[in-house]
């Protein structure tokens, strides 16, 4: 019996995944339930198990390649079983029905294949040249290296030389697609507010907690009091979440990931600290599970350690808002007619204006400020 290995759907928003590595090769024996391939999507890796015992007759999506959800990754058969490879090749990259409709309506947008030699492609990449602009003189119009070199000479001095080309794959590709979609779909608006961090600085030094841990607690409590910020926009409806799951953006070598502290509003500062430390360690070592990065309802992103004063963060879809945190800097302030130098931090709240108006967003930001200026309430 021919058994197909499919690209799994790891989340509701997942459209495609990347094959990281095959643990088995064509012709090798596999046992049902045995991990045979590692795939990546939504910033998490996942081992796909063999759905049946047999041998891997054909791998259709090799290491490093992307494939849509439900695409056939490989074929497993009994050792002597026959199958038609030609029929299966059409299943490598099936398109969703909606995308098929778009391509039928707009055939002019179908990508044109360029026939070029490997040497021509290498030279084009080096100089950042679009091969669609190059006229091929090889057999049947194939572009050869001399054609690219001739094109370079024609535009000499007009094009900068490319040092290297970095392909967007895995986590970086997912991040790029998500932030682009977020900015395109959700009308962003950003409010900024100064916070007197005097008491939080003192509280941090006495408690041994980090600023991020304190921020998570303050944000979680503010979300409980302002539930519209703890929601999502879906099909002309606003869905307000019961759970307050706060994500913290973390920069790793593989790209940006957002581990989630679940039910943060119900956790003590000690519990938040313990949970966050575990998640950060898993993020840095690339061991985050699917459960660690899904289910977030609000995100905090902190660039203060990079000397950034304030910025306009992009909402992490499908959430309603995101909080940007800047550096703590000393600033002269006037208190009761006296000039004092105090530690000040700027918070930046970006929110989906389809869900939240400016006034309630400002009230939410004020509540975070309130807790940070009175951390003993946390």
C-alpha positions as CSV (number, residue, x, y, z in Angstrom):
1,X,0.0,0.0,0.0
2,X,1.3,3.4,-1.0
3,X,1.4,5.8,2.0
4,X,2.0,9.5,1.7
5,X,3.9,11.7,4.2
6,X,2.3,15.1,4.4
7,X,3.5,18.6,5.6
8,X,1.6,19.0,8.9
9,X,-0.4,22.1,9.9
10,X,1.3,23.2,13.2
11,X,-1.0,26.2,13.8
12,X,-4.2,27.8,12.5
13,X,-2.2,30.5,10.6
14,X,0.4,28.2,9.1
15,X,0.4,28.1,5.3
16,X,3.7,26.4,4.6
17,X,6.7,24.8,6.3
18,X,10.3,24.2,5.6
19,X,12.0,20.8,5.5
20,X,15.0,21.1,7.8
21,X,16.4,17.6,7.5
22,X,15.5,14.1,6.6
23,X,16.5,11.5,9.1
24,X,16.0,8.8,6.5
25,X,17.0,8.6,2.9
26,X,15.3,7.0,-0.2
27,X,15.5,3.2,0.0
28,X,15.9,3.1,3.8
29,X,13.5,1.1,6.0
30,X,11.2,3.0,8.4
31,X,8.9,1.9,11.2
32,X,5.5,3.4,11.9
33,X,5.8,6.1,14.6
34,X,9.5,6.7,13.9
35,X,10.6,10.3,13.4
36,X,11.7,10.6,9.7
37,X,11.9,14.3,8.9
38,X,12.2,17.6,10.8
39,X,10.1,20.5,9.6
40,X,9.9,24.2,10.7
41,X,7.0,26.6,10.7
42,X,5.7,29.4,13.0
43,X,9.3,29.5,14.5
44,X,9.1,26.0,15.9
45,X,10.6,22.7,14.8
46,X,8.6,19.5,14.7
47,X,9.5,15.9,14.0
48,X,7.1,14.2,11.5
49,X,6.7,10.5,12.2
50,X,6.3,7.8,9.7
51,X,2.5,7.1,9.2
52,X,3.3,3.5,8.2
53,X,6.1,0.9,8.1
54,X,8.0,0.2,4.9
55,X,10.7,1.8,2.9
56,X,11.0,5.4,1.7
57,X,10.5,5.1,-2.1
58,X,10.6,8.8,-3.0
59,X,11.5,12.1,-1.2
60,X,9.6,14.8,-3.0
61,X,10.7,17.8,-0.9
62,X,14.4,17.8,-0.1
63,X,16.3,19.5,2.8
64,X,16.0,23.2,2.9
65,X,12.9,23.4,0.6
66,X,9.5,24.9,1.5
67,X,6.2,23.2,0.9
68,X,2.5,24.2,1.6
69,X,0.5,22.6,4.3
70,X,-0.7,19.1,3.2
71,X,1.9,18.9,0.4
72,X,3.3,15.4,-0.1
73,X,6.8,15.3,1.3
74,X,7.6,11.6,0.7
75,X,6.2,8.2,-0.3
76,X,6.4,5.0,1.8
77,X,5.7,1.6,0.2
78,X,6.2,-2.0,0.9
79,X,9.6,-3.2,-0.3
80,X,8.5,-4.7,-3.6
81,X,5.4,-2.5,-4.2
82,X,5.1,-0.5,-7.4
83,X,3.8,3.0,-7.8
84,X,3.4,5.6,-10.5
85,X,5.9,8.4,-9.8
86,X,4.5,10.6,-12.5
87,X,1.1,10.9,-10.8
88,X,2.6,11.8,-7.5
89,X,4.8,14.6,-8.8
90,X,1.8,16.8,-9.3
91,X,1.2,16.7,-5.5
92,X,4.5,18.3,-4.4
93,X,3.2,21.8,-4.1
94,X,-0.6,22.0,-4.2
95,X,-2.0,25.5,-4.1
96,X,-4.9,26.5,-1.9
97,X,-8.2,26.9,-3.8
98,X,-8.2,30.6,-3.1
99,X,-4.7,31.1,-4.6
100,X,-5.7,29.0,-7.6
101,X,-8.6,31.3,-8.2
102,X,-6.4,34.3,-8.0
103,X,-3.9,32.9,-10.5
104,X,-6.7,32.1,-12.9
105,X,-8.1,35.6,-12.6
106,X,-4.7,37.2,-13.0
107,X,-2.6,35.0,-15.3
108,X,-0.3,38.0,-16.0
109,X,1.2,37.6,-12.6
110,X,2.4,34.0,-13.1
111,X,6.2,34.0,-12.6
112,X,8.2,33.5,-15.8
113,X,10.9,30.8,-15.6
114,X,14.3,31.9,-16.6
115,X,16.6,29.3,-18.3
116,X,20.2,30.1,-17.3
117,X,23.4,28.2,-16.7
118,X,24.6,27.8,-13.1
119,X,27.6,30.1,-13.9
120,X,25.2,32.8,-15.2
121,X,23.0,32.5,-12.1
122,X,26.0,32.8,-9.8
123,X,27.3,35.9,-11.6
124,X,23.8,37.5,-11.6
125,X,23.5,36.9,-7.8
126,X,26.9,38.4,-7.2
127,X,25.9,41.7,-9.0
128,X,22.2,41.6,-7.9
129,X,21.0,41.3,-11.5
130,X,17.5,40.3,-12.5
131,X,17.9,37.6,-15.1
132,X,14.6,38.6,-16.7
133,X,16.5,41.7,-18.0
134,X,19.2,39.7,-19.7
135,X,19.0,38.4,-23.3
136,X,20.2,34.8,-23.7
137,X,22.3,33.7,-26.6
138,X,22.7,30.1,-25.6
139,X,20.7,27.1,-27.1
140,X,17.0,27.8,-27.2
141,X,17.6,31.3,-25.6
142,X,19.4,29.9,-22.5
143,X,21.3,32.6,-20.6
144,X,25.0,31.8,-20.3
145,X,27.7,33.5,-18.3
146,X,28.9,35.6,-21.2
147,X,25.4,37.1,-21.5
148,X,25.4,38.3,-17.9
149,X,28.9,39.6,-18.3
150,X,27.9,41.6,-21.3
151,X,24.9,43.0,-19.4
152,X,27.2,44.0,-16.6
153,X,29.5,45.9,-19.0
154,X,26.5,47.7,-20.5
155,X,25.3,49.0,-17.1
156,X,28.8,49.4,-15.7
157,X,28.9,52.1,-13.0
158,X,25.1,52.0,-12.6
159,X,24.7,48.9,-10.4
160,X,26.4,48.4,-7.0
161,X,28.2,45.1,-6.6
162,X,26.5,42.7,-4.2
163,X,28.7,41.4,-1.4
164,X,26.4,38.5,-0.6
165,X,22.8,37.4,-0.9
166,X,20.9,36.2,2.2
167,X,17.9,33.9,1.4
168,X,14.9,34.3,3.7
169,X,14.2,30.8,5.1
170,X,12.9,29.3,8.3
171,X,12.3,31.6,11.2
172,X,13.5,34.7,9.3
173,X,11.1,34.0,6.4
174,X,8.2,33.4,8.8
175,X,8.9,36.7,10.7
176,X,9.1,38.7,7.4
177,X,5.8,37.3,6.2
178,X,4.0,37.9,9.5
179,X,5.1,41.5,10.0
180,X,4.4,42.4,6.4
181,X,0.9,40.9,6.7
182,X,0.3,42.6,10.1
183,X,1.3,46.1,8.7
184,X,-0.8,45.5,5.6
185,X,-4.0,44.3,7.3
186,X,-4.1,46.0,10.7
187,X,-4.2,49.9,10.7
188,X,-1.4,50.7,13.2
189,X,-1.5,53.6,15.6
190,X,1.2,54.3,18.2
191,X,1.1,56.2,21.5
192,X,4.2,57.0,23.6
193,X,4.3,57.8,27.3
194,X,7.1,58.6,29.8
195,X,7.4,56.6,33.0
196,X,9.2,57.6,36.2
197,X,11.2,54.5,36.9
198,X,12.6,55.6,40.3
199,X,10.6,53.1,42.4
200,X,10.9,50.2,39.8
201,X,14.7,50.6,39.7
202,X,14.8,50.4,43.5
203,X,12.3,47.5,43.5
204,X,14.5,45.6,40.9
205,X,17.6,46.0,43.0
206,X,16.0,44.8,46.2
207,X,14.1,41.9,44.6
208,X,16.7,40.6,42.1
209,X,14.0,40.5,39.4
210,X,14.6,41.8,35.8
211,X,12.9,44.8,34.3
212,X,11.2,42.4,31.7
213,X,9.8,40.2,34.5
214,X,8.4,43.3,36.2
215,X,7.0,44.6,32.9
216,X,5.2,41.3,32.2
217,X,3.4,41.5,35.6
218,X,2.4,45.2,35.1
219,X,1.2,44.5,31.5
220,X,-0.8,41.4,32.6
221,X,-2.6,43.2,35.4
222,X,-3.3,46.2,33.0
223,X,-4.7,43.8,30.4
224,X,-7.1,42.3,33.0
225,X,-8.5,45.8,33.6
226,X,-8.6,46.7,29.9
227,X,-9.7,43.5,28.1
228,X,-10.1,45.2,24.7
229,X,-6.4,45.2,24.4
230,X,-6.4,41.5,25.0
231,X,-8.4,40.6,21.9
232,X,-8.2,39.9,18.1
233,X,-10.1,41.0,15.0
234,X,-11.6,38.2,13.0
235,X,-14.2,38.4,10.2
236,X,-15.6,41.8,11.3
237,X,-15.8,40.6,14.9
238,X,-13.7,41.4,17.9
239,X,-12.9,38.4,20.1
240,X,-11.9,39.2,23.6
241,X,-9.7,36.5,25.2
242,X,-10.3,35.1,28.6
243,X,-6.7,34.0,29.1
244,X,-4.0,36.7,29.4
245,X,-1.0,35.2,27.7
246,X,1.9,37.6,27.4
247,X,4.6,37.0,24.8
248,X,8.1,38.4,25.1
249,X,10.1,39.1,21.8
250,X,13.5,37.5,21.9
251,X,16.3,38.0,19.4
252,X,18.1,34.7,18.5
253,X,20.7,33.7,15.9
254,X,17.9,32.1,13.9
255,X,15.7,35.2,14.1
256,X,13.0,36.8,16.3
257,X,10.9,34.4,18.4
258,X,8.1,35.2,20.9
259,X,7.8,32.7,23.8
260,X,4.6,33.1,25.7
261,X,3.9,33.3,29.5
262,X,0.5,31.8,29.8
263,X,-2.0,33.2,32.3
264,X,0.5,35.8,33.4
265,X,-2.2,37.8,35.2
266,X,-2.7,34.8,37.6
267,X,1.0,34.3,38.3
268,X,3.1,35.9,41.0
269,X,6.2,37.8,40.2
270,X,8.3,34.8,41.3
271,X,6.3,32.5,39.0
272,X,6.7,34.9,36.1
273,X,10.4,35.1,36.7
274,X,10.8,31.3,36.8
275,X,8.7,30.8,33.7
276,X,10.4,33.5,31.7
277,X,13.9,32.3,32.6
278,X,13.0,28.8,31.4
279,X,11.6,30.1,28.1
280,X,14.5,32.4,27.4
281,X,17.0,29.6,27.9
282,X,15.0,27.4,25.5
283,X,14.9,30.3,23.0
284,X,18.6,30.8,23.1
285,X,19.3,27.1,22.6
286,X,16.7,26.6,19.9
287,X,14.6,24.2,22.0
288,X,11.3,26.0,22.1
289,X,8.3,23.7,21.6
290,X,5.1,24.6,19.6
291,X,3.3,25.2,22.9
292,X,6.0,27.7,24.0
293,X,5.3,30.1,21.2
294,X,1.6,29.8,20.4
295,X,-1.5,31.2,22.1
296,X,-0.1,34.7,22.8
297,X,-2.7,37.5,23.3
298,X,-0.2,40.4,23.8
299,X,3.5,41.0,23.1
300,X,6.2,43.0,24.8
301,X,9.4,43.9,22.8
302,X,12.3,45.6,24.6
303,X,15.1,47.4,22.7
304,X,16.3,49.4,25.7
305,X,19.5,47.2,26.0
306,X,20.5,48.6,22.6
307,X,20.3,52.2,23.7
308,X,17.0,52.7,21.9
309,X,14.9,55.5,23.5
310,X,11.6,54.7,21.7
311,X,10.3,53.1,18.6
312,X,7.1,52.0,16.8
313,X,6.7,48.2,17.1
314,X,4.7,46.2,14.6
315,X,1.8,44.2,16.1
316,X,2.3,40.5,16.3
317,X,-0.7,39.0,14.5
318,X,-3.4,38.1,15.3
319,X,-3.0,40.2,18.5
320,X,-4.6,43.6,19.0
321,X,-1.5,45.5,20.4
322,X,2.2,45.4,21.2
323,X,4.2,47.3,23.8
324,X,7.6,48.7,22.9
325,X,10.1,49.4,25.7
326,X,13.0,51.8,25.5
327,X,16.1,52.4,27.6
328,X,16.0,53.9,31.0
329,X,17.8,57.2,30.9
330,X,18.5,59.9,33.5
331,X,16.5,63.0,32.9
332,X,15.9,66.3,34.8
333,X,12.3,66.6,35.9
334,X,10.4,69.2,38.0
335,X,8.8,67.9,41.1
336,X,7.0,70.3,43.4
337,X,9.0,73.2,42.0
338,X,12.3,71.4,42.4
339,X,14.5,70.1,39.6
340,X,15.5,66.5,40.2
341,X,17.3,63.9,37.9
342,X,15.2,60.8,37.7
343,X,15.4,57.5,35.7
344,X,12.8,57.8,32.9
345,X,11.6,55.2,30.4
346,X,9.4,55.7,27.3
347,X,6.8,53.1,26.5
348,X,5.4,52.8,22.9
349,X,2.0,51.1,22.4
350,X,1.1,50.1,18.9
351,X,-2.5,49.0,18.5
352,X,-5.0,47.9,15.9
353,X,-7.3,50.9,15.3
354,X,-10.0,48.6,14.1
355,X,-10.3,47.3,17.6
356,X,-9.2,50.1,19.9
357,X,-9.5,53.9,19.8
358,X,-6.9,56.3,21.0
359,X,-8.5,57.1,24.4
360,X,-8.9,53.5,25.7
361,X,-5.4,52.7,24.4
362,X,-4.0,55.7,26.3
363,X,-5.9,54.6,29.5
364,X,-4.3,51.2,29.2
365,X,-0.9,52.7,28.8
366,X,-1.6,54.9,31.8
367,X,-2.4,51.8,33.9
368,X,1.0,50.2,33.0
369,X,2.7,53.5,34.0
370,X,0.7,53.4,37.2
371,X,2.0,49.9,38.1
372,X,5.6,50.7,37.2
373,X,5.6,53.8,39.3
374,X,4.0,51.8,42.2
375,X,5.7,48.4,41.8
376,X,4.8,47.4,45.3
377,X,1.3,46.8,44.0
378,X,2.6,44.0,41.8
